[in-house]
Structure formats: C-alpha cells, structure tokens
Amino acid sequence: MPETEKTERTLAPIGAKTSATAQAEEPEPGEGAAPDPEEFERLLDMYDVSFKNFAEGEVVKGIVLQVSDSEVIVDVGYKSEGIIPVDEFRDETGKISIKVGDTVDVLLEKTEDKEGYVVLSKEKAEKMKVWDDVERAYQERRVVIGRVIERVKGGLAVDIGVRAFLPGSQVDLRPVRNLDSLKGQELRMRVIKVNKKRGNIVLSRKAVLEEENAEKKRDTLETLEEGKVLMGTVKNITEYGAFVDLGGIDGLLHITDMSWGRINHPSEVLNVGEEIKVQVLKFDRDSERVSLGYKQLKADPWTTATLKYPTGSRVKGKVVSLTDYGAFVELEQGVEGLIHVSEMSWSKKVKHPSKILTVGQEVECAVLGIDQEAHRISLGLKQIESNPWQELADKYPVGAKLRGKVRNLTEFGAFVEVEEGIDGLIHISDLSWTKRVKHPSEILKKGDTVEAVVLNIDAENQRLSLGLKQLATDMWDEFFAHHKVGEIVEGKIVRLTNFGAFVELAEGIEGLVHVSELDEKRVDKPEEQFKVGDTYPMKIIKINEGEKKIGLSIKAVKQDEYQKDLESYRETAGSDRSTLGDAIRAAQARVVEDRKDEAEEEE
C-alpha cells in the first residue's frame, strides 16, 4: 500500500475504518469472511459502554499515538481519536518533549466534531487541574506561588497556572507605591476568594507576610533586650530616621543615632533593603517599641577631642553649615566646632557668615575653648591673623592727631573710619568747646575728611574715642584761669527751667543760677520773674573745673549791696551808738520779717 494512502487512512474518521482500533479489526484484503455474529455483538456492547463513560467537560487520560509538526493524535479509549494542536505541548523554550506512547491528561470538550474526531485540549485540562488545586488551596488555606504578570487597575495580575488578581492593598504589610517594580517577581500568597464559574481568583500576599511576621515576632521578642546587638533590614526611611525590621518587629533608628557626624537626611547613610548591624538602646515590652542605635557600635570621637584639639591650637576643617550666628566646621567625622560671627574678623562687622565663608570651604582656625561633655568647640577665624587693634595702640597713642573719613552720623556722635574696617567715635560732647550741639550734623557731614585727637583706645573691646574740639584751645581752661569764686560777673539768661536759670558768661561758657539763688525771696516759677535775654550781675559761688560747671547767685549780689549800704550808714552816723544800734536792729528786723514771709508762703 502506498505511504500516502496509509496516512490518509490513519487520519480518517472511525466510520471509514481508519482508526488504530479499526485497522486491527478490519479483515485483510482477500479474506472476504464476515465476522462472527457473537463477536460483533460483543464489540457493540463495548462501544456502548465506552460511549456512556465519556462526558463533555471531563478531564480524561489519553495515549499519544502520533506526533507531527502541526498536531498530536491522542487515543482516550473512545470510538475515535482526538487531535490536539502541537503548540499546546510546547514548553517555555518552544521545544516539544512529548513522544508516542506518553500518557497525558486532556479535557474532553466535545465527543465528536464534524469529521468524527473527539475534541480534546491539553491546555484546558491543565487549567481545570489548576482550578481544582486552587479550590483545594483555598479550602486548606495553603500558600500558592505565582509570578506577577502586569499591573492592572487596583492591583496586579498574577499567574498561578491561571490568571488571578492580587489587590494593591494585599501586596504588602505597608502600601507599595511602585507596583510596577514587582513585575516578573514570584510571590508567596494565599487564596482569599475563588469563583470558578466567573473565573475569579483573589490572592493576598499580606496574609502570608502577617503570619510569617507573627511567628518571627514571637521568636524575636523572646530574645530581645537592651544592649543587644543584632542584624536588621532597613524597611523604610523618613526624614527623622529609619525603621529596621528585626524579625517580625520594627525598631526605630533615629537620625541622631545614625552617625557621630552631621547628617541632613537618613538616606545619606542607609538604603531601603540594606542589612545593617544595630544595637538595642531601649525596649518597652508592653508597647513593643524598640529604639535602635547605629553609631553606638563605633567609638565616640569626642572622648579624645580634648587631646586632639587643645585650647589655643590651630586646626583645619571643612565648613558644613552656615547660620545667622556663625559657621559650623567639621574637624573630623562626628566632631564639629562653631566659628561665631563675632570671631570672623577683627575689623569688619560681619552681618552674615556667607560674606566670608562658603559651605564646603577648607579653613584654618584657632581653638578658643572646648566643652567635651556638651560636645562643643569654640573656634576663631580672626585669631589666625594679627589683631590690628593692638597695632593701632602703638601707631596712634593717646593725644596723637589723625585724619579719617566721616562714615556715619548718629544722635550721640560721628563715626570716623581711621583705617579699613576700624572706626573711631567722636562723641557729641567732644565736637565743640563752646557750641551746644544738638546733633553732629550741625558740625559734620557724612563723607567729610576730618582731623581729630585720639582720646582713648580700648583694644580688647575694639573701641576708639576721638575728639574734635581738642584741636582748639579749651575756652573753659581760659575762663577758669581768669575767674575765681567770689567774683561778680555779668551774665545773660539763655534758658529757664523749674530748677533755675542757665546763664551765658562768655561765648560757649555757661553757668547755672539755682532757683534758691535767684532772689532773696522764694521763687517758685522763675519764668514769671525772669526773662530769657535779661542781663544781671551775679556772683560766682562755685567752680568745678573737672566737670566744667559754674554755680552763680543773683541773690548774693543783692546781699552784698545791702551789706555795703549798712557799712556806709555806719560811717555817716559817726560815734552815735544809739542811732547805729537802731539801724542794726532795723536791718535785723527786716531779715526776720523776710523769713516769716517765706515761712508763710511755704505753709
């Protein structure tokens, strides 16, 4: 028989007597004998039983009869074979490992198609088996393993043999922001819902993790104690620290316990998923709160800081931070010092450290002081250079004259720049000997170049006092040289107050007539009896050369005149004692009367 004919007979339906079973039963050509009636009846019964044992939608076992490039013929013991596309037998690499004689599970989709073949499916049979396994896993609460296929709305699509759904809320113990990162990963999950008719399977990885963590947590809590060093996994990072999984229980590693040095953010030291060694600092068994330390596993650099950085020594460091009040300099990891803004320049008034320093800059500075317990080191930048204020004292001794530019005017004086960054103050009281200056702008202007006398230098406090009036002759000294207490001088009232009257004795020279020295009678309101501009003779009753103060009295002049009148009367009266006595008594009576009047006014 030709090969093509044999093939056609092999692939023809059972009704044409071409199946493997039919070929065995078909008489050879030339025999021509009819089959035995009893045998034929037996065969019909077998066909009947076989037909009754098959039902559509069931998974049955079959034997591979033939494998071609396009299909596989499988005998399931039915009246005809089934044909399955060869692609259903390919593995992930595309290879076909099935061979003739192998037993396979197939799904009987249809007992007979138009051509008389049984409709079978290997893939659907496998899925039916998977569904059965999924239902058993659901009932027995078993863990299933699946591979993440893709991200879908609300969660992930997972392949567990069939397509299943893993909600985003069930992916992990904590919300996962990037679900796409799980694509292709194999996960251990539990089936929490299954509906075979709708083809719906819902999974939960969170349930598995919770059970695993609960078991780990029990073991961890039994051995956890303060001071213990153990391994942990960085689970999450925040601005204030990191949460470390110690095995079913999380501990907080605060940012201050990560490094002895400065850290702006925990991510500078740790990464999520990183395994680290930590020390238990505090453990509250009731609340299950654990505080961890990372830097504690290394030596504290401050223990040797006093030896490395003694006061007065020069050190080098890197500027790591700038604030309004200074700059922090890292001398080594974990050890920082502060250069206060006042210690940055001898002469310049530094408003902000950024005017002199920048972050990352290497600087040399002097150690001004160290407090090991408080972890503080005071540093100075200006101490690296010589102090120009010390040099100033040698350059401009007290009494020396210098020139400078008026840089600023205030209510109390004028600041004059003597050298770059060094200002001296001319106080308002040192602007003029004679003129009463209300504001420095009456004599000086900003930008003027002036000559002044050095009055005092305080290098420690960086203060320089200058004088302008000292360039001229002191009018007060000249006045005191020519006038003494007891002299009568002419004075003009320039100001009236409730305590007396200020009197101008000469240009720039003023004295005070106290209210008690204005008149022999009590004066309560000087402005009612005296006027500005009036001139009176007055007696100098007090002089204070140091404070440049002069005390005057108008009343004393009147009393002197009275005494002169009395003496003149005595001279003209001659030796007449009774008349002189009467005059004296009369004068005494006037004095007593005046005192009575004053007493009555006080009452």
Number of C-alpha atoms within 10 A of each C-alpha: 5 6 8 9 9 11 11 11 17 18 16 17 20 20 12 12 17 20 20 16 15 17 14 11 11 11 13 10 6 6 7 8 8 8 11 8 9 9 10 12 11 11 12 12 12 13 14 12 12 13 14 10 9 17 13 14 16 13 21 16 15 22 19 20 17 16 18 9 9 10 16 21 21 26 23 22 18 19 23 25 29 28 21 21 17 17 16 14 17 13 10 7 6 9 10 15 9 16 13 13 13 12 16 16 19 26 23 24 18 17 20 18 11 7 10 17 20 25 19 29 20 20 16 18 22 17 16 20 16 15 20 13 15 25 18 13 16 19 13 10 13 14 19 19 14 21 18 23 18 16 19 15 9 11 17 23 22 27 17 22 17 16 17 21 23 25 19 20 15 21 22 16 14 11 11 14 8 8 16 15 12 17 15 14 11 15 19 16 23 23 25 16 15 18 11 12 6 7 11 13 22 19 27 24 24 21 20 20 19 15 12 13 18 15 13 15 17 13 13 16 16 8 8 16 17 14 14 12 17 12 13 21 19 21 18 17 19 12 11 13 19 24 22 27 19 21 20 18 19 22 24 21 25 19 23 16 17 22 20 20 16 16 14 10 14 20 15 8 11 17 16 14 13 11 15 14 13 25 21 21 18 15 18 11 11 6 7 11 14 22 20 28 23 21 18 16 13 9 10 15 15 19 12 11 19 14 9 12 18 16 16 14 13 17 15 14 19 18 22 16 17 18 12 11 14 21 26 21 27 22 18 15 11 16 19 24 24 22 25 18 20 17 19 23 18 19 16 12 12 17 13 15 20 14 8 12 17 16 14 13 11 14 16 16 24 22 21 21 18 18 12 13 8 8 15 16 24 19 29 23 21 18 19 13 10 10 16 15 20 14 11 17 16 9 10 16 14 15 14 12 17 13 14 18 19 22 17 16 18 12 11 14 19 25 23 28 19 17 14 8 12 19 24 25 22 26 18 21 17 18 25 18 19 15 12 13 15 11 16 19 15 9 11 17 16 14 13 12 15 14 16 24 21 23 20 17 20 13 15 9 8 16 15 22 20 29 23 21 17 18 13 9 10 13 15 17 12 10 14 15 9 7 13 14 14 15 12 18 14 13 23 21 21 15 15 19 12 12 15 20 25 21 27 19 17 15 10 13 18 21 23 22 25 19 21 16 23 22 18 16 13 18 18 13 14 19 15 8 10 14 15 14 13 11 15 15 16 26 25 22 17 16 17 10 12 7 7 13 14 20 20 29 25 22 19 21 22 17 13 12 11 13 13 12 12 15 11 11 14 18 11 10 13 10 10 10 11 10 13 18 12 11 16 15 12 12 15 12 12 12 13 12 12 15 15 12 14 15 11 9 9 8 6
